[in-house]
Amino acid sequence: MEKLIESLATGYTFTDKIGETDVKFYITNENHFETPDNTRFEKLEHRRFWKERAANSDDKPRKIINLAERPYEDNVLAQLPSYSADRQAIVREQKRNKPQYPKQPEILSEIEVPDWLKMSLKNEDFLFYDSGPSDMDRLLIFFENEAVPIGYSLLPRKNHIIYVKMLKQLRDGLELYPKSITTDCEKAFINAVEEVFSTSKIFGCYFHFKQSMYLNKALVLPECLAYLPVDDVIDGLNEVKESNAFLMVRE
C-alpha cells in the first residue's frame, strides 16, 4: 500500500494598503493527502550529491557526474538536467567555493602565503619558517608535526650554502639533534649535514647509490659494496677496481 503524505493548506492574502493588518486570507488548497513525488526527491538528491562533492573535493566535473549516476527510472531520467547543464553547474559551484589564492609570483619577493595556508586543518602552525621577501635567497619551510613529522622545504637553488641555511633553521627551531641521517649521494648536502650536525652519523641511501651508478655504462659490482661489513668496504672496492669486470654493461 502506497504511503500518503499530508500537505497543509496553501493560500494568499490581499490588501490595497501598506501595513494593513486586517486582511483576508484566500485558501487555494485545503489540507489534503497526496502520494509522494519520488521523481522530485531523486532530482533533489542528485543535485545535493554533486553540489556537496563539488564543494568538498578537487574532482573534475566529469568524475563527479559519473559518481552521481544511478539506475534511475525513465520518468526520473527524463527530468534530470543534461550532462552539459550539470557540468556547468558543477564548475560554478567549484568557483564559488574556491579559495582566493594570491597571484602567481614572478620573483621570490612576490611570494605571499595567505594566513589560511599558514595553518593546518587542525589549526596548528604549518608555515615553520620564512626568511622574508627581502632575502634574495628566500627560503620557506613547512612542517607538519604528526606521528611521523614531515618537513617541506622550498629552496631557491641547491648548493652548500642554501642547505646549511635550511638545516640550521630545522636544528635551532626544532632543537633537532639526530643520531643518524640518511641522504642521497649529493655531495653538497652531505657536506652541509656534516657541518650542521657534526655529531650525527651519515648513511647513504642504497636506491640513490644505485641510481648514481648509471652513466654511459652501468657499474654493477660497486652496487654490491652496500652489502659488505663497514670495515670491509675499502678492501672490497680495491678488489673491484683491480678486477677486469669493473665495468659491466647491464643488458
Buried (B, 14 or more C-beta within 10 A) or exposed (E): EEEEEEEEEEEEEEEEEEEEEEEEEEEEEEEEEEEEEEBEEBBEEBBEBBBEBBEEEEBEBEEBBEEBEEEBEEEBEEEBBEEEEBBEBBEEBBEEEEEEEEEEEEEBEEBEEEEEBEEBEEEEEBBBBBBEEEEEEBBBBBBBBEEEEEBEBEBBEEEBEBBBBBBBBBBEEEEBEEEEBEBEBEEBBBEBBEEBBEEBEEEBBEEBBBEBBEEEEBBBBBBEBEEEEEEEEEEBBEEBEEEEEBEEEEE
